[in-house]
Amino acid sequence: MSVEQLVVAIVVVAAVGFGVARTIRIIPQATAAIIERLGRYHRTLTPGLNLVVPFIDRIKDLIDLREQVVSFPPQPVITSDNLVVSIDTVIYFQVTNPKAATYEIANFLTGVEQLTVTTLRNVVGGMDLERTLTSREDINTALRGVLDEATGKWGIRVNRVELKAIDPPASIQDSMEKQMRADRDKRAAVLTAEGQRQAAILAAEGEKQASVLRARGEAEAAVLRAQAEAEAQAMRAKGQADAIGMVFKAIHEGNPDQHLLAYQYLQTLPEIAKGDANKIWIVPSEMGKVLENLGGLFTPPKDQDTR
């Protein structure tokens, strides 16, 4: 084989190898390839091994079919009360039709960003600042509805829209912080006053109940003392009555004579005179008769004298 033939064989083998290499296309998972044949859309390659016609078919774009997250820079938006707020947005979307995403719009990512900005300005433009700050969920829902409807023909599905931050002007932030501090101080003062009021009410109720209980206890104690005193007096009276009865019975059973009674009367007189208020001692009229009876105690009987 001559040198010319060897070169030709090598060129043929290289051409065949290059053609085979251009014929086989391996598409990664979660990716789609747009194939154009002679400048026109031919088909969409799915993940795996695919065969194409070399030099006639060409891959225009590889489309990522996974859900993508795009964060757009802050956008100035004017509210209905003429205040400029800066809003950051995050879009979660996914390509569902690679052909439409390739041929229906030149750059779907730029289209989604611009559509998000214009829609955001329309939605927030109808709200005041306070409602804008407190209605994130409403804004997210409105944005998602408009974006999903508009990007449907691009072969894109918007899954979720989130507002990362809503930043009002610095002067408004300072005023809001002062208002929040004033509201917190007011609520704290109200809670403190309410707590003091409740404490005073509870203290007064406790003092009232304590006074009632003390008065009730003192009344019950007085009743018990009166009952005890009455019972004691009754018992003392009964004891004195019993003692008098016993003495009276003993006297009558002993049949005392005048001499014994006179003697007992003399023994009682000193007890009568012991009082501090007894400055004058009046001798009863019966004193002579008592002494006469008492003298009879020491006079011997007549039968003894005769003896």
C-alpha positions as CSV (number, residue, x, y, z in Angstrom):
1,M,0.0,0.0,0.0
2,S,1.3,3.3,-1.0
3,V,1.5,6.4,1.1
4,E,-1.3,8.0,-0.8
5,Q,-3.6,5.1,-0.1
6,L,-2.7,5.0,3.6
7,V,-3.5,8.7,3.9
8,V,-6.8,8.2,2.2
9,A,-7.6,5.2,4.5
10,I,-6.8,7.3,7.5
11,V,-9.0,10.2,6.3
12,V,-11.9,7.9,5.6
13,V,-11.6,6.2,9.1
14,A,-11.4,9.6,10.7
15,A,-14.4,10.9,8.8
16,V,-16.4,7.7,9.7
17,G,-15.4,8.1,13.4
18,F,-16.3,11.8,13.4
19,G,-19.6,11.0,11.7
20,V,-20.4,8.3,14.3
21,A,-19.5,10.7,17.1
22,R,-21.8,13.3,15.6
23,T,-24.6,10.7,15.3
24,I,-24.6,9.7,19.0
25,R,-25.9,12.2,21.5
26,I,-26.1,11.5,25.3
27,I,-28.5,13.8,27.1
28,P,-28.1,14.2,30.9
29,Q,-31.0,13.5,33.3
30,A,-33.5,16.4,33.9
31,T,-32.3,18.0,30.7
32,A,-33.9,18.3,27.3
33,A,-32.2,19.1,23.9
34,I,-33.8,21.0,21.1
35,I,-32.8,19.5,17.7
36,E,-33.0,21.6,14.5
37,R,-32.8,20.0,11.1
38,L,-31.6,22.3,8.4
39,G,-32.5,25.3,10.5
40,R,-36.0,24.2,11.5
41,Y,-37.3,22.6,14.7
42,H,-37.2,18.8,14.3
43,R,-37.7,17.2,17.8
44,T,-36.8,17.3,21.5
45,L,-34.3,14.8,22.8
46,T,-35.0,13.2,26.1
47,P,-32.4,12.1,28.7
48,G,-30.3,9.1,27.6
49,L,-28.8,7.9,24.4
50,N,-30.1,9.5,21.2
51,L,-29.2,9.2,17.5
52,V,-29.2,12.2,15.1
53,V,-28.2,12.7,11.5
54,P,-24.8,14.3,11.4
55,F,-24.3,17.5,9.6
56,I,-28.0,17.8,9.1
57,D,-29.3,17.8,12.7
58,R,-27.8,20.1,15.3
59,I,-28.5,20.7,19.0
60,K,-29.8,24.3,19.4
61,D,-30.2,24.5,23.2
62,L,-30.0,22.3,26.3
63,I,-32.9,23.1,28.6
64,D,-32.7,22.5,32.3
65,L,-36.0,20.9,33.4
66,R,-35.4,21.2,37.2
67,E,-37.1,23.8,39.3
68,Q,-35.0,27.0,39.4
69,V,-34.8,29.7,42.0
70,V,-34.0,33.2,40.9
71,S,-33.5,36.2,43.2
72,F,-34.1,39.6,41.5
73,P,-32.4,42.8,42.8
74,P,-34.4,45.3,44.9
75,Q,-37.0,47.2,42.9
76,P,-38.3,50.7,43.8
77,V,-42.1,50.7,44.0
78,I,-44.4,53.6,44.7
79,T,-47.4,52.9,47.0
80,S,-50.8,54.6,46.8
81,D,-49.7,57.1,49.5
82,N,-46.7,58.2,47.3
83,L,-44.0,56.5,49.4
84,V,-41.2,54.6,47.6
85,V,-40.4,51.2,49.0
86,S,-37.7,48.8,47.9
87,I,-38.9,45.2,47.4
88,D,-36.8,42.1,46.8
89,T,-38.4,39.1,45.1
90,V,-37.6,35.5,44.7
91,I,-39.2,33.4,41.9
92,Y,-39.5,29.6,41.8
93,F,-40.2,28.4,38.3
94,Q,-39.8,25.3,36.1
95,V,-39.6,24.7,32.3
96,T,-42.4,22.4,31.3
97,N,-42.2,22.8,27.5
98,P,-38.6,23.1,26.2
99,K,-39.8,23.9,22.6
100,A,-41.9,26.9,23.8
101,A,-39.2,28.1,26.2
102,T,-36.8,28.1,23.2
103,Y,-39.0,29.6,20.4
104,E,-41.7,31.6,22.1
105,I,-39.4,34.1,23.8
106,A,-35.8,35.0,23.3
107,N,-34.7,34.9,27.0
108,F,-37.4,33.6,29.3
109,L,-35.4,34.5,32.5
110,T,-35.3,38.2,31.5
111,G,-39.0,38.0,30.5
112,V,-39.9,36.6,34.0
113,E,-37.8,39.3,35.7
114,Q,-39.4,42.2,33.8
115,L,-42.9,40.7,34.1
116,T,-42.3,40.4,37.9
117,V,-41.2,44.0,38.2
118,T,-44.2,45.4,36.3
119,T,-46.7,43.2,38.0
120,L,-45.3,44.1,41.4
121,R,-45.6,47.8,40.7
122,N,-49.2,47.4,39.6
123,V,-50.1,45.4,42.7
124,V,-48.3,47.5,45.3
125,G,-49.4,50.7,43.5
126,G,-52.9,50.1,44.7
127,M,-51.9,49.7,48.4
128,D,-50.8,52.1,51.0
129,L,-47.6,51.5,53.0
130,E,-49.2,49.9,56.0
131,R,-51.2,47.4,53.9
132,T,-48.1,46.7,51.8
133,L,-46.1,45.8,54.9
134,T,-48.8,43.6,56.3
135,S,-50.1,41.9,53.1
136,R,-47.2,39.9,51.8
137,E,-49.3,36.8,51.3
138,D,-51.8,38.8,49.2
139,I,-49.0,40.2,47.1
140,N,-47.4,36.8,46.6
141,T,-50.7,35.3,45.5
142,A,-51.4,38.2,43.0
143,L,-47.9,37.9,41.6
144,R,-48.0,34.2,41.2
145,G,-51.4,34.3,39.4
146,V,-50.3,36.9,36.9
147,L,-46.9,35.4,36.3
148,D,-48.3,31.8,35.9
149,E,-50.8,33.0,33.4
150,A,-48.4,35.1,31.3
151,T,-45.5,32.6,31.3
152,G,-47.8,29.6,30.4
153,K,-47.3,30.2,26.7
154,W,-43.5,30.4,27.2
155,G,-43.6,26.8,28.5
156,I,-42.8,27.9,32.1
157,R,-44.7,27.2,35.3
158,V,-44.3,29.6,38.2
159,N,-44.6,27.6,41.3
160,R,-44.1,30.2,44.0
161,V,-43.3,33.9,44.4
162,E,-41.8,35.2,47.7
163,L,-41.0,38.8,48.8
164,K,-37.7,38.7,50.7
165,A,-37.8,42.2,52.0
166,I,-39.9,45.3,51.9
167,D,-37.8,48.3,52.9
168,P,-39.5,51.7,53.4
169,P,-37.5,54.9,53.4
170,A,-35.2,55.6,56.4
171,S,-37.3,58.4,57.6
172,I,-40.4,56.3,57.5
173,Q,-38.6,53.5,59.3
174,D,-37.6,55.9,62.1
175,S,-41.1,57.2,62.4
176,M,-42.5,53.6,62.5
177,E,-39.9,52.6,65.2
178,K,-40.9,55.6,67.3
179,Q,-44.6,54.8,66.9
180,M,-43.9,51.1,67.9
181,R,-42.0,52.2,70.9
182,A,-44.8,54.6,71.9
183,D,-47.3,51.8,71.5
184,R,-45.2,49.4,73.5
185,D,-44.8,52.0,76.3
186,K,-48.5,52.6,76.2
187,R,-49.3,48.9,76.4
188,A,-46.8,48.5,79.2
189,A,-48.3,51.4,81.2
190,V,-51.8,50.1,80.7
191,L,-50.8,46.6,81.8
192,T,-49.0,48.0,84.8
193,A,-52.0,50.1,85.8
194,E,-54.3,47.1,85.3
195,G,-52.0,44.9,87.4
196,Q,-51.9,47.5,90.2
197,R,-55.7,47.8,90.0
198,Q,-56.2,44.1,90.2
199,A,-53.7,43.9,93.1
200,A,-55.5,46.6,95.0
201,I,-58.9,44.9,94.4
202,L,-57.5,41.6,95.5
203,A,-55.9,43.2,98.6
204,A,-59.1,44.9,99.5
205,E,-61.1,41.7,99.0
206,G,-58.6,39.9,101.1
207,E,-58.7,42.5,103.9
208,K,-62.5,42.4,103.8
209,Q,-62.6,38.7,104.0
210,A,-60.1,38.8,106.8
211,S,-62.1,41.4,108.7
212,V,-65.3,39.3,108.3
213,L,-63.5,36.2,109.5
214,R,-62.0,38.1,112.5
215,A,-65.4,39.6,113.4
216,R,-67.0,36.2,113.0
217,G,-64.3,34.6,115.1
218,E,-64.6,37.3,117.8
219,A,-68.4,36.9,117.9
220,E,-68.2,33.1,118.1
221,A,-65.6,33.5,120.9
222,A,-67.8,36.0,122.8
223,V,-70.7,33.6,122.5
224,L,-68.6,30.7,123.7
225,R,-67.3,32.8,126.6
226,A,-70.8,33.9,127.5
227,Q,-72.0,30.3,127.4
228,A,-69.0,29.2,129.5
229,E,-69.6,31.9,132.0
230,A,-73.3,31.1,132.2
231,E,-72.6,27.5,132.7
232,A,-70.0,28.3,135.3
233,Q,-72.4,30.6,137.2
234,A,-75.1,28.0,136.9
235,M,-72.7,25.4,138.3
236,R,-71.6,27.7,141.1
237,A,-75.2,28.5,142.0
238,K,-76.0,24.9,142.0
239,G,-73.0,24.2,144.1
240,Q,-73.9,26.9,146.6
241,A,-77.5,25.7,146.6
242,D,-76.3,22.2,147.3
243,A,-74.0,23.4,150.0
244,I,-76.7,25.5,151.7
245,G,-79.1,22.6,151.4
246,M,-76.5,20.3,153.0
247,V,-75.7,22.8,155.8
248,F,-79.4,23.4,156.4
249,K,-80.0,19.6,156.4
250,A,-77.1,19.1,158.7
251,I,-78.3,21.8,161.1
252,H,-81.8,20.5,161.3
253,E,-80.6,16.9,161.7
254,G,-78.2,18.0,164.5
255,N,-81.0,19.8,166.4
256,P,-78.7,22.7,167.6
257,D,-79.6,24.7,170.6
258,Q,-79.4,28.5,171.2
259,H,-75.9,28.3,172.7
260,L,-74.4,26.7,169.5
261,L,-76.0,29.3,167.3
262,A,-74.8,32.1,169.5
263,Y,-71.3,30.8,169.3
264,Q,-71.4,30.5,165.5
265,Y,-72.7,34.0,165.3
266,L,-69.7,35.4,167.2
267,Q,-67.3,33.5,164.9
268,T,-69.0,35.2,161.8
269,L,-68.8,38.7,163.1
270,P,-65.0,39.1,162.5
271,E,-65.4,38.1,158.9
272,I,-68.1,40.8,158.4
273,A,-65.7,43.4,159.8
274,K,-62.7,42.5,157.4
275,G,-63.9,44.7,154.5
276,D,-62.0,47.9,153.8
277,A,-65.2,49.9,153.5
278,N,-66.5,48.8,157.0
279,K,-65.3,51.9,159.0
280,I,-68.3,51.7,161.4
281,W,-69.3,48.4,163.1
282,I,-72.9,48.5,164.3
283,V,-73.6,46.1,167.1
284,P,-77.0,44.5,166.4
285,S,-79.7,44.7,169.1
286,E,-79.6,41.0,169.5
287,M,-76.0,41.2,170.8
288,G,-77.0,41.2,174.4
289,K,-79.2,38.2,173.9
290,V,-76.3,36.4,172.1
291,L,-73.9,37.2,175.0
292,E,-76.5,36.0,177.4
293,N,-76.8,32.8,175.6
294,L,-73.0,32.6,175.2
295,G,-72.6,33.1,179.0
296,G,-74.8,30.2,179.6
297,L,-72.2,28.0,177.9
298,F,-69.8,28.4,180.8
299,T,-72.4,28.1,183.7
300,P,-72.3,24.6,185.1
301,P,-75.6,22.8,185.5
302,K,-77.4,22.9,188.7
303,D,-77.0,19.3,189.5
304,Q,-73.2,19.7,189.2
305,D,-73.2,22.6,191.7
306,T,-75.2,20.6,194.3
307,R,-72.6,18.0,194.0
